[in-house]
Structure formats: structure tokens, C-alpha cells
Amino acid sequence: MTNDHHENRQLDEILDHSYRLLREEVPGQRDAVVNEFVKLGACDRRPNRTRPLRAVLLALTACFLLAATLRLLIVASSPSVAYGLESLPRRLLDVQTIRVRGARFVYDMRQPDAAPIKVPFEYLLRRPNKFSITWTGTSQGRGPVEIQRGSRICDGRSVSVTNDTKKQFSTGPILSALSARVETEAFAQMFILTAMLGPPETPFRKIGEEKLNGQWCELYEGQVEDSARITIEKLWFDPTRGHPVRIVRDEVQDDGTARRKEEIDEIAVNVPLADELFQLTPPEDYQPMPRTAETADRKLALSPEPRASSSAMGTKLEAWYSWQLNDRAALVVWRRSPPPAAADDTLDWLSNLDIKPAEPKDRQSARHAWTHQSGKSDEWNWSVVVAAGGAPPQRVAFILELHDTRGNTTSQYVHALHFPDSELEDILVESGRSTLPSDVAVPSLAELRARADQLVRFDDEK
């Protein structure tokens, strides 16, 4: 009796070890394995009482080898189980819809031990020209923490913005169909991707596997440090669907403890999203937002206004759009405050400026070539920038840092947007109309890529 129990425990251990992967819910897998077992006579059909343990183990081993082989064949024939986290940025270019839902945790600085306020949020994307964002703003003075919430919605023809806390709204037409397309891709390729993976420099490492809602997921951990805090991100990645299904971010406190910063508990890809989700009818008691001066020329397809601007002690650095040229190069449109004059009164518009790839961190500098140098602080420069050397980055993104003589640094993160060549040619033409002088010829995509190839060859020959 004791020996029988011992043998049963051994068999249980073997089964648990060998069939863990086979228990994953891959469609058709169970039927395929069972059918093959039936064909081969289920290994050995002699009564259990007459079979020695050694024969049982040998028979089971043969069955396990068969099952493992079938598993490999099933996995190899099904592209849904071949995805890895590193290919997520590229694969997100192909999805048509995305829905992300989660919550942020807001803490009262006056009562650090009090439970946080959980504020839900939702991001929706439907290519080619629709998106919706719910935003949250927090502030705290001497009184309790103040939370403002609102939304920004694009239906392909207009953009609507609400401040639900102040009961305000604003609606206005989009400059052009191309502008709606570009704004949607900026939301998808920058905002959504950062929501999932954090900044480009966030290093992830696999720390195990875990079952979530009945599906085995790969569990990853990443850590990013800014000037204020360290944030630890845990990510549950479903390799059968090719995207994360849960994300949590914790902020490390001064005493070493961590507190929850954000949770994303729903990520749905290629699901139906109705038109109504991208339409906004503000409630009757909402008032119009104060309007800002409109400077965009309605004859232009893309607004020439800065996409991002930063300044410090009189030093200014601004960025427009950036277009991806290949897997490591981009056209970057940017401008800056005037550089200090050299001894001969000449101006070097790259002086005190560092251009670095956003990832990996050990790649300290990027290669730069002028396409158009404006020579003015209020006009745009066109630069071809290449992350030369090493493997191509997952995201073609760069950091521009402008230093002044007092030690202050102004920086801009520039993420290059990817478009098919047929669209990119048209985008370059419209970019030239918006940001180049009328007497400057707009370089073609082939010319820009040739400049990028020259930078790569120069780096290889060094």
C-alpha cells in the first residue's frame, strides 16, 4: 500500500511537470493530443496491477514525448503563440482598434496613511482617424487634494475637449483629413505605447509566469527613474495574443516602501468600437471654454505650431513632428533659442545641444545631418538623425538636450512616427509647406534616406 502511494506521487510529479504547458488553452490542442493517444493505443493497456513501475514510467515517457512533439507542432503552426514583448511596438502599427481601461491612485499629502482616491480612465483608438482620451489633473495646496477630469475626443472631422470638473467644453474642426490621421497615429504610436511600456528607456526583464483569468502570461518587471521617484512596472504579457493584459505601476517612497500609482486591468485589441464612442454632446449645463488665439493657416494641411516646447532661464527648445525614415533614422523638425556667438561672431546652431537615442541608455549619441538649417530661432530646422551602431532600437525616438552657460538643461523627447511610404511622401510635402520657407525645395523620401545611409556608413567606417 505504501509503495502504491509512492508510485502515485511519482506519477503525479511527472504529469504536473510535463503537462503544465499542455494545460494552456490553445484551441484544438487537447483534441489533437487525445486523438494521437487513441491511434497509438494509449501507450500500454495492460492492467495496472500487472505493470511494474518501470514499464509504466517508460510508457508514460513515450506518451510525454509524443505530447511534447504535438505541442511543438501546434505552437509552430499557430502564429498566435509566437509573439514576444520586444515586438510589441512594431505589431501595434497593424492593429485597427485598441481599448485601454484602468485607474490612477491619487494621494493626499496631508494624510499619507489615508486610502488613495481611485480615478478611472479610458483610452480608445480606431484607425485611421478616431481616438478618445480621458485625462486627470491633480493639485494640492494647503487644503485637500483637488482632482480635475475631462476628455479629448477626435471623430475624424473635429476635436472636442471637456473639463468635467469645471463643466466646460470646446469643439473645433480639424485642419485637414491628413491632420486627423497624423494626430491619431501620434496617439497610437506614442501615447498608447508609452501607457503600455513606459518610456523607451524602461528596461524589462522576465521574472516568471503567472495565470491570469485562465490564461498563462509571461510576467515582466521594469524600472524607470526620473528626477523625483523610481517607478516599478509589472506587466502580464499574453504571448498568444501578443500584447499585455494587465499592468501595474508602483512608486517607491523615500522610506523604500512602494505604493500603487496606476493600474491597467483591461487592454483589448481589434474589438468593435462604435462611432458613438467618438462623438461628444456636452450636457446642457456645460459652458464654452475660453478660446485661445488661432494662428494656424487653414490652407495648410498640418499646423506649423510647436508640438512641444520647453524653456529654462531664457533658453528655449521646441519640437514639431518627427517622421521615421527607417528602423534607426528619422527626420526631426525642431528649433531653438539663438546659440552664444563664437569669437568671430558666427553662430553654431548645434552648440550646447546633445542629441541622443532614447534607447538604449548606453548609446550616448546620435549621428546628425542638416537638411535645412534655418539660422533663426523662430523658424524650423530639418535634421536627419540616426541611432547608429548596435541593434536597431524598438522605438525610433531621440532626446534633445540644450544646455546653457549657467548649467540649466532644456530637453525634448522626440518620437518618430511611422507611416507607409505612400503616405510618408505626401506627409513630407505637406510638412515642407508648413515649416519650410517657400523658396526651399522639400527633399524627397529617397533623398532623406540616402542622407541617413551616409550617416550609418560613416559610423561603420570609423
C-alpha positions as CSV (number, residue, x, y, z in Angstrom):
1,M,0.0,0.0,0.0
2,T,2.8,2.4,0.9
3,N,4.6,1.5,-2.3
4,D,1.5,2.2,-4.3
5,H,1.2,5.7,-2.8
6,H,4.8,6.4,-3.5
7,E,4.4,5.4,-7.2
8,N,1.3,7.5,-7.5
9,R,3.2,10.5,-6.1
10,Q,5.9,10.0,-8.6
11,L,3.4,9.8,-11.5
12,D,1.7,13.0,-10.2
13,E,5.0,14.8,-10.2
14,I,5.8,13.7,-13.7
15,L,2.4,14.6,-15.0
16,D,2.5,18.0,-13.3
17,H,5.9,18.8,-14.7
18,S,5.4,17.6,-18.2
19,Y,1.8,18.8,-18.9
20,R,2.0,22.3,-17.4
21,L,2.4,23.8,-20.9
22,L,-0.1,21.5,-22.4
23,R,-2.7,22.8,-20.0
24,E,-2.6,26.2,-21.7
25,E,-5.7,26.9,-23.5
26,V,-4.6,26.6,-27.1
27,P,-7.6,25.8,-29.4
28,G,-7.6,22.3,-30.7
29,Q,-4.6,21.2,-28.7
30,R,-6.5,18.8,-26.4
31,D,-8.3,17.0,-29.2
32,A,-5.1,16.6,-31.2
33,V,-3.3,15.1,-28.3
34,V,-6.1,12.7,-27.4
35,N,-6.6,11.6,-31.0
36,E,-2.9,10.7,-31.2
37,F,-3.1,8.8,-28.0
38,V,-6.0,6.8,-29.3
39,K,-4.2,6.0,-32.5
40,L,-1.2,4.6,-30.7
41,G,-3.2,2.5,-28.3
42,A,-2.6,4.9,-25.4
43,C,0.9,3.6,-24.9
44,D,0.1,0.4,-23.0
45,R,-3.2,-1.1,-22.0
46,R,-2.2,-3.9,-19.6
47,P,-3.9,-3.8,-16.2
48,N,-2.2,-1.5,-13.7
49,R,-1.7,-4.4,-11.3
50,T,0.5,-6.4,-13.6
51,R,2.7,-3.5,-14.8
52,P,5.9,-2.8,-12.9
53,L,6.6,0.9,-12.2
54,R,9.5,1.0,-14.6
55,A,7.2,-0.1,-17.5
56,V,4.7,2.5,-16.5
57,L,7.3,5.2,-16.5
58,L,8.7,4.2,-19.8
59,A,5.2,4.1,-21.4
60,L,4.4,7.5,-19.9
61,T,7.7,8.9,-21.1
62,A,6.8,7.9,-24.7
63,C,3.4,9.5,-24.3
64,F,5.0,12.7,-22.9
65,L,7.4,12.8,-25.9
66,L,4.5,12.4,-28.2
67,A,2.6,15.1,-26.4
68,A,5.5,17.5,-26.4
69,T,6.1,16.9,-30.1
70,L,2.4,17.6,-30.8
71,R,2.7,20.7,-28.6
72,L,5.6,22.0,-30.7
73,L,3.8,21.3,-33.9
74,I,0.7,23.0,-32.7
75,V,2.6,26.1,-31.5
76,A,4.7,26.3,-34.7
77,S,1.5,26.1,-36.8
78,S,-0.3,28.8,-34.8
79,P,1.1,32.4,-35.1
80,S,-1.0,33.4,-32.1
81,V,1.6,31.9,-29.7
82,A,4.7,33.2,-31.3
83,Y,4.7,36.8,-30.0
84,G,7.3,38.3,-27.7
85,L,7.2,41.6,-25.8
86,E,10.1,43.0,-27.8
87,S,8.0,43.1,-31.0
88,L,5.0,44.9,-29.4
89,P,5.9,48.4,-30.8
90,R,6.1,47.1,-34.4
91,R,2.9,45.0,-34.1
92,L,0.9,47.9,-32.7
93,L,1.3,49.6,-36.0
94,D,-1.0,47.0,-37.6
95,V,-3.9,46.8,-35.1
96,Q,-7.1,48.7,-36.1
97,T,-8.7,49.3,-32.6
98,I,-7.4,49.5,-29.1
99,R,-9.3,49.9,-25.8
100,V,-7.3,50.6,-22.6
101,R,-9.0,50.9,-19.2
102,G,-7.5,51.4,-15.8
103,A,-7.2,53.7,-12.8
104,R,-4.8,56.2,-11.2
105,F,-4.3,56.5,-7.5
106,V,-4.3,60.0,-6.0
107,Y,-2.9,60.5,-2.5
108,D,-3.5,63.3,-0.1
109,M,0.0,64.7,1.0
110,R,-1.5,65.9,4.3
111,Q,-2.7,62.4,5.1
112,P,-0.1,60.0,3.8
113,D,-1.7,57.0,5.5
114,A,-5.2,57.6,4.2
115,A,-6.5,55.4,1.4
116,P,-5.9,56.9,-2.1
117,I,-8.6,58.1,-4.4
118,K,-9.0,55.8,-7.3
119,V,-9.7,57.7,-10.5
120,P,-10.7,55.6,-13.6
121,F,-9.5,56.4,-17.1
122,E,-10.1,55.0,-20.6
123,Y,-8.2,55.3,-23.9
124,L,-9.9,54.4,-27.3
125,L,-8.3,54.2,-30.7
126,R,-9.9,53.4,-34.1
127,R,-7.7,53.8,-37.1
128,P,-7.4,55.7,-39.3
129,N,-8.7,58.9,-37.7
130,K,-10.5,58.4,-34.4
131,F,-9.4,58.5,-30.7
132,S,-10.7,59.3,-27.3
133,I,-8.7,60.1,-24.1
134,T,-9.9,60.7,-20.5
135,W,-7.5,62.9,-18.7
136,T,-6.8,63.6,-15.0
137,G,-5.1,66.6,-13.4
138,T,-4.3,66.9,-9.7
139,S,-3.1,69.7,-7.5
140,Q,-2.9,70.4,-3.7
141,G,-2.1,73.5,-1.8
142,R,-2.9,73.9,1.9
143,G,-6.3,72.3,1.5
144,P,-7.4,68.9,0.3
145,V,-6.2,67.4,-2.9
146,E,-8.1,68.7,-6.0
147,I,-8.8,66.4,-8.9
148,Q,-9.9,67.6,-12.4
149,R,-11.1,65.3,-15.0
150,G,-12.1,65.6,-18.6
151,S,-11.8,64.2,-22.1
152,R,-10.4,64.8,-25.6
153,I,-12.2,63.2,-28.5
154,C,-11.5,63.2,-32.2
155,D,-14.1,61.9,-34.6
156,G,-12.0,62.4,-37.8
157,R,-13.6,65.8,-38.6
158,S,-13.4,67.7,-35.3
159,V,-11.8,67.6,-31.8
160,S,-13.9,68.1,-28.7
161,V,-12.4,68.8,-25.3
162,T,-14.2,68.8,-21.9
163,N,-13.3,69.7,-18.4
164,D,-15.9,67.8,-16.5
165,T,-14.9,69.2,-13.1
166,K,-15.4,72.8,-14.3
167,K,-18.3,71.8,-16.6
168,Q,-16.6,73.3,-19.7
169,F,-16.3,72.2,-23.3
170,S,-14.8,73.2,-26.6
171,T,-15.3,71.9,-30.1
172,G,-13.5,72.8,-33.3
173,P,-12.8,71.5,-36.7
174,I,-9.6,69.6,-37.6
175,L,-7.3,71.4,-40.0
176,S,-7.4,68.6,-42.6
177,A,-8.0,64.9,-43.1
178,L,-4.2,64.4,-43.0
179,S,-4.0,66.2,-39.7
180,A,-6.6,63.8,-38.2
181,R,-4.6,60.9,-39.5
182,V,-1.4,62.2,-38.1
183,E,-2.9,63.0,-34.7
184,T,-4.4,59.6,-34.5
185,E,-1.1,57.9,-35.2
186,A,0.7,60.2,-32.7
187,F,-1.9,59.0,-30.1
188,A,-1.4,55.3,-31.1
189,Q,2.4,55.2,-31.6
190,M,3.4,57.5,-28.7
191,F,0.6,57.7,-26.1
192,I,-0.8,54.2,-26.2
193,L,2.7,52.6,-26.5
194,T,4.0,54.6,-23.5
195,A,0.9,53.7,-21.5
196,M,1.8,50.0,-22.1
197,L,5.6,50.0,-21.9
198,G,6.5,53.2,-20.2
199,P,9.3,55.5,-21.6
200,P,11.6,53.9,-24.2
201,E,14.5,53.6,-21.8
202,T,12.5,51.3,-19.4
203,P,14.4,48.0,-19.2
204,F,12.2,44.9,-18.8
205,R,13.2,41.5,-17.5
206,K,11.1,38.4,-17.4
207,I,10.6,37.3,-13.8
208,G,8.3,34.3,-14.3
209,E,4.9,33.2,-15.5
210,E,1.5,33.6,-14.0
211,K,-2.0,32.6,-14.8
212,L,-4.4,35.5,-15.2
213,N,-8.1,35.0,-16.0
214,G,-7.4,31.4,-17.1
215,Q,-4.5,32.2,-19.4
216,W,-0.8,31.7,-18.8
217,C,1.0,35.0,-19.1
218,E,4.7,35.9,-19.1
219,L,5.4,38.3,-16.1
220,Y,7.8,41.1,-16.7
221,E,9.2,43.8,-14.5
222,G,10.7,47.2,-15.5
223,Q,12.1,50.1,-13.6
224,V,12.4,53.7,-14.6
225,E,13.9,56.5,-12.5
226,D,13.2,60.2,-13.1
227,S,14.3,63.2,-11.1
228,A,11.6,62.6,-8.4
229,R,10.9,58.9,-7.9
230,I,11.6,55.4,-9.0
231,T,8.6,53.7,-10.6
232,I,8.4,49.9,-10.8
233,E,6.2,48.4,-13.5
234,K,4.9,44.9,-13.6
235,L,3.4,43.7,-16.9
236,W,1.4,40.5,-17.6
237,F,2.1,39.6,-21.3
238,D,-0.1,37.2,-23.2
239,P,2.1,35.5,-25.8
240,T,-1.0,34.0,-27.6
241,R,-2.5,37.5,-28.2
242,G,0.8,39.4,-28.4
243,H,0.0,42.2,-26.0
244,P,-0.1,43.0,-22.3
245,V,-3.4,42.2,-20.5
246,R,-2.6,43.8,-17.1
247,I,-0.1,46.5,-16.0
248,V,0.6,47.9,-12.5
249,R,2.9,50.7,-11.6
250,D,4.2,51.3,-8.1
251,E,6.1,54.4,-6.9
252,V,9.0,53.8,-4.5
253,Q,8.8,56.2,-1.5
254,D,11.7,57.8,0.5
255,D,11.5,55.0,3.1
256,G,11.8,52.3,0.5
257,T,8.2,51.2,0.5
258,A,6.1,51.2,-2.6
259,R,2.6,52.5,-3.2
260,R,0.3,51.9,-6.1
261,K,0.4,54.6,-8.8
262,E,-1.6,53.2,-11.6
263,E,-3.4,50.0,-12.7
264,I,-4.4,49.0,-16.2
265,D,-6.7,46.0,-16.0
266,E,-8.1,45.9,-19.5
267,I,-6.3,46.0,-22.8
268,A,-8.5,44.9,-25.8
269,V,-7.1,44.9,-29.3
270,N,-9.1,44.7,-32.6
271,V,-12.5,44.9,-30.8
272,P,-15.5,46.7,-32.3
273,L,-15.7,50.4,-31.3
274,A,-18.8,52.2,-32.4
275,D,-18.9,55.6,-33.9
276,E,-20.9,56.9,-30.9
277,L,-17.8,56.4,-28.6
278,F,-16.0,59.1,-30.6
279,Q,-18.9,61.7,-30.5
280,L,-19.4,64.2,-27.8
281,T,-22.6,66.0,-26.9
282,P,-21.8,68.1,-23.8
283,P,-24.5,68.3,-21.1
284,E,-26.7,71.4,-21.2
285,D,-25.1,72.9,-18.1
286,Y,-21.6,73.0,-19.6
287,Q,-20.2,76.3,-20.7
288,P,-17.8,77.0,-23.6
289,M,-14.1,77.1,-22.7
290,P,-12.2,80.3,-23.1
291,R,-10.8,80.3,-26.7
292,T,-7.1,80.8,-27.4
293,A,-5.9,82.7,-30.4
294,E,-6.0,80.6,-33.6
295,T,-2.8,81.1,-35.6
296,A,-2.9,78.1,-38.0
297,D,-3.3,78.8,-41.7
298,R,-6.5,77.0,-42.8
299,K,-4.8,76.5,-46.2
300,L,-2.2,74.2,-44.6
301,A,-2.8,70.5,-44.0
302,L,-0.6,70.5,-40.9
303,S,-0.3,73.2,-38.3
304,P,3.1,74.8,-38.1
305,E,2.8,75.4,-34.3
306,P,5.1,73.6,-32.0
307,R,4.0,70.2,-30.7
308,A,6.1,70.6,-27.6
309,S,8.0,73.5,-26.1
310,S,10.2,73.9,-23.0
311,S,12.4,76.7,-21.6
312,A,14.7,77.4,-18.8
313,M,16.2,80.8,-17.8
314,G,15.7,82.3,-21.3
315,T,16.8,79.1,-23.2
316,K,14.0,77.6,-25.4
317,L,13.8,74.3,-27.3
318,E,10.8,73.3,-29.4
319,A,9.9,70.3,-31.4
320,W,7.4,69.7,-34.2
321,Y,6.6,66.3,-35.7
322,S,9.3,63.7,-36.5
323,W,8.9,61.1,-39.3
324,Q,10.6,57.7,-39.2
325,L,12.8,57.1,-42.3
326,N,13.9,53.5,-41.5
327,D,14.4,51.3,-38.5
328,R,17.0,53.6,-36.9
329,A,16.7,57.0,-38.6
330,A,14.2,59.9,-38.5
331,L,13.6,63.4,-39.9
332,V,13.4,65.7,-36.8
333,V,11.8,69.2,-37.2
334,W,12.9,71.5,-34.3
335,R,14.0,75.0,-33.4
336,R,15.9,76.6,-30.5
337,S,16.8,79.9,-29.0
338,P,19.9,81.6,-30.5
339,P,23.3,80.0,-29.5
340,P,26.0,82.1,-28.0
341,A,28.2,83.7,-30.6
342,A,31.7,82.5,-31.2
343,A,34.8,84.7,-31.2
344,D,34.2,85.6,-34.8
345,D,30.5,86.3,-34.2
346,T,29.4,83.2,-36.1
347,L,26.6,81.1,-34.7
348,D,26.8,77.3,-34.4
349,W,23.2,76.1,-34.1
350,L,24.3,72.7,-32.8
351,S,26.4,74.2,-30.0
352,N,25.5,73.2,-26.5
353,L,23.0,70.7,-28.0
354,D,23.1,67.0,-27.4
355,I,21.0,64.6,-29.5
356,K,20.8,61.1,-28.1
357,P,18.7,58.0,-28.9
358,A,16.1,57.4,-26.3
359,E,17.1,53.8,-26.0
360,P,19.3,52.0,-25.1
361,K,20.9,54.1,-22.4
362,D,24.5,53.0,-23.3
363,R,24.1,54.5,-26.8
364,Q,25.3,58.0,-25.9
365,S,24.9,60.0,-29.1
366,A,23.2,60.1,-32.5
367,R,24.5,61.0,-35.9
368,H,23.2,64.3,-37.3
369,A,23.0,65.8,-40.8
370,W,21.3,69.1,-41.8
371,T,18.6,69.1,-44.4
372,H,17.6,72.6,-43.7
373,Q,19.3,75.0,-41.3
374,S,17.1,78.0,-40.7
375,G,19.6,80.1,-38.8
376,K,16.7,81.7,-36.9
377,S,15.1,80.9,-33.5
378,D,11.6,81.3,-34.8
379,E,11.9,79.1,-37.9
380,W,12.1,75.4,-38.1
381,N,15.2,73.3,-38.8
382,W,15.1,69.9,-40.6
383,S,17.6,67.3,-39.4
384,V,18.2,63.7,-40.3
385,V,19.1,61.9,-37.1
386,V,20.3,58.3,-36.9
387,A,20.8,55.9,-33.9
388,A,24.0,54.4,-35.4
389,G,25.7,51.3,-34.2
390,G,24.3,48.3,-32.4
391,A,20.9,46.7,-32.9
392,P,18.1,48.9,-34.2
393,P,16.0,50.3,-31.3
394,Q,12.5,49.1,-30.6
395,R,11.3,52.7,-30.9
396,V,12.9,55.3,-33.2
397,A,13.0,58.2,-30.6
398,F,15.5,60.8,-29.6
399,I,16.2,63.1,-26.8
400,L,17.3,66.7,-27.5
401,E,19.1,68.4,-24.6
402,L,20.0,72.1,-24.8
403,H,22.5,73.4,-22.1
404,D,23.1,77.0,-21.2
405,T,26.2,78.6,-19.6
406,R,24.6,78.5,-16.1
407,G,24.2,74.8,-16.1
408,N,20.5,74.6,-16.9
409,T,19.2,72.0,-19.3
410,T,16.1,72.1,-21.5
411,S,15.1,68.9,-23.2
412,Q,12.6,67.5,-25.6
413,Y,11.6,63.9,-26.2
414,V,11.0,63.3,-30.0
415,H,9.2,60.1,-31.1
416,A,9.4,59.5,-34.9
417,L,6.0,58.4,-36.3
418,H,5.9,55.5,-38.8
419,F,3.8,55.7,-41.9
420,P,3.7,53.6,-45.1
421,D,5.9,55.1,-47.9
422,S,2.9,56.1,-50.0
423,E,1.6,58.3,-47.1
424,L,5.0,59.5,-46.0
425,E,5.7,61.0,-49.4
426,D,2.6,63.2,-49.1
427,I,3.3,64.0,-45.4
428,L,6.8,65.3,-46.4
429,V,5.3,67.6,-49.0
430,E,2.8,69.0,-46.5
431,S,5.5,69.2,-43.8
432,G,7.5,71.4,-46.2
433,R,4.5,73.7,-46.9
434,S,4.0,74.1,-43.1
435,T,7.6,74.5,-41.8
436,L,10.0,75.4,-44.7
437,P,10.4,78.8,-46.5
438,S,8.6,78.9,-49.8
439,D,11.9,79.1,-51.7
440,V,13.3,75.9,-50.1
441,A,12.8,72.6,-52.0
442,V,11.2,69.8,-50.0
443,P,13.6,66.8,-50.0
444,S,12.1,63.5,-51.2
445,L,11.9,60.4,-49.1
446,A,14.6,58.8,-51.2
447,E,16.9,61.8,-50.6
448,L,16.3,61.7,-46.8
449,R,17.0,58.0,-46.6
450,A,20.2,58.5,-48.7
451,R,21.4,61.0,-46.0
452,A,20.6,58.5,-43.3
453,D,22.5,55.8,-45.1
454,Q,25.5,58.1,-45.4
455,L,25.5,58.6,-41.6
456,V,25.3,54.9,-41.0
457,R,28.2,54.2,-43.4
458,F,30.3,56.9,-41.8
459,D,29.7,55.3,-38.4
460,D,30.6,51.9,-39.7
461,E,33.8,53.1,-41.3
462,K,35.2,54.7,-38.1
